[in-house]
Structures are given as structure tokens and as C-alpha cells.
């Protein structure tokens, strides 16, 4: 069963594109690299997606969401996109490197061992 259409794209690809571009930083990434990341994240053992379909959808989404000056994305140069630092939505995606994740208590294994 293949899920296609705008709703599936929004749910599956949009988050992955934003995540990948967040990690890429100010330099951005090429459409091919973004597509490769989305393709790898979208394919599973039970659900396969064609690379050409992902490429077409990712390219369309990137172009559509980088047209305005206040868009979440901006085109750095031909085929290279990054998150727009001037976007009104940008503060949602800024992460401070100074913040450390909360420390979790190490979990103690209280299960019985078969070999004791």
C-alpha cells in the first residue's frame, strides 16, 4: 500500500527536510543531498518509495517554500537551500549549543541473570 499525496508528504517529508537543514547549518545542502536524506528516512522494509518520486516532491516543496523573503527556507544558490535566518518561523528551530541535555539517571539492571 503506497501512501502518496499532499497529506503524506507533509507528515513524512517536511519534518525530515527541516531536520536535515537544521543540522546542515548556514551553508545549506544541495537538493540531491536533501533528497537522499529524505529517501533514506522514508524507506522501510515494508514501505518502499521511489527515489524519483521523493526527488520530485522534495524539489517542489523546496521551491514552493523558498519564494518569499520571510519563507522558512531560502535558496543560497542554484540547487542549494538552507533555513532562512530572517524567517519569522526561524526561532522555533534555533538550538543553543550551550544548553546541555538533562542528565538521566543510569538505570540499574535488576533482572536475574541466567548465567549466575
C-alpha positions in Angstrom: 0.0 0.0 0.0 1.6 3.2 -1.1 0.7 6.5 0.7 1.0 9.5 -1.6 -0.5 12.9 -1.8 0.0 16.2 0.0 -1.0 15.0 3.4 1.5 12.1 3.4 4.2 14.4 2.1 3.6 17.0 4.8 3.8 14.4 7.5 6.7 12.4 6.3 9.0 14.7 4.3 8.6 18.2 5.7 9.9 17.3 9.1 12.8 15.4 7.7 13.7 18.3 5.3 13.7 20.8 8.2 15.7 18.4 10.5 18.3 17.9 7.8 18.6 21.6 7.0 18.8 22.4 10.8 21.8 20.1 11.1 23.4 21.5 7.9 23.6 25.0 9.3 24.2 28.2 7.4 25.9 26.5 4.4 22.8 24.6 3.5 22.6 21.5 1.4 22.0 20.6 -2.3 18.7 19.3 -3.4 20.3 15.9 -4.1 21.7 15.6 -0.6 18.4 16.7 1.0 16.5 14.2 -1.2 19.0 11.4 -0.3 18.4 12.0 3.4 14.6 12.1 3.0 14.7 9.0 0.8 16.7 7.0 3.3 14.4 8.1 6.2 11.3 7.3 4.2 12.2 3.8 3.1 11.4 0.9 5.3 11.4 -2.9 4.9 7.6 -2.8 4.4 7.2 0.5 2.6 9.4 1.5 -0.3 9.4 4.8 -2.0 10.9 5.5 -5.4 13.9 7.9 -5.4 12.5 9.9 -8.4 9.2 10.4 -6.6 10.9 11.7 -3.5 13.2 13.9 -5.6 10.2 15.4 -7.4 8.3 16.1 -4.2 11.3 17.5 -2.3 12.2 19.8 -5.2 8.7 21.1 -5.4 8.4 21.7 -1.7 11.7 23.4 -1.5 10.9 25.7 -4.4 7.4 26.5 -3.0 8.7 27.3 0.5 11.6 29.5 -0.5 9.8 32.1 -2.7 9.1 34.8 -0.2 11.7 36.8 1.7 10.1 35.6 5.0 9.8 32.0 4.0 11.2 29.3 6.3 13.8 28.4 3.6 16.0 30.4 1.3 17.8 29.5 -1.8 21.5 30.2 -1.3 22.5 29.5 -4.9 21.2 27.3 -7.6 20.2 24.0 -6.1 21.4 24.8 -2.6 18.9 25.6 0.2 19.1 26.4 3.9 16.9 27.6 6.7 16.2 31.3 6.4 17.7 33.1 9.3 15.4 36.1 8.7 12.2 34.0 8.8 9.6 34.7 11.4 9.3 30.9 12.0 13.1 30.5 12.5 13.2 30.9 16.3 11.4 27.5 16.6 14.5 25.8 15.0 17.3 27.6 16.7 19.1 25.4 19.2 21.8 26.7 21.5 24.9 24.6 21.7 25.4 25.9 25.3 22.4 24.1 26.6 23.2 20.6 27.8 20.5 17.9 27.7 19.3 16.9 31.2 21.3 14.1 32.7 19.4 10.9 33.0 20.0 8.6 36.0 21.7 5.5 34.9 19.3 2.6 35.1 20.2 -0.3 37.2 19.5 -3.7 35.7 17.6 -5.6 38.4 16.7 -8.6 36.2 18.0 -12.0 37.1 20.9 -13.4 35.0 20.6 -16.9 33.5 24.4 -17.5 33.9 24.9 -16.7 37.7 
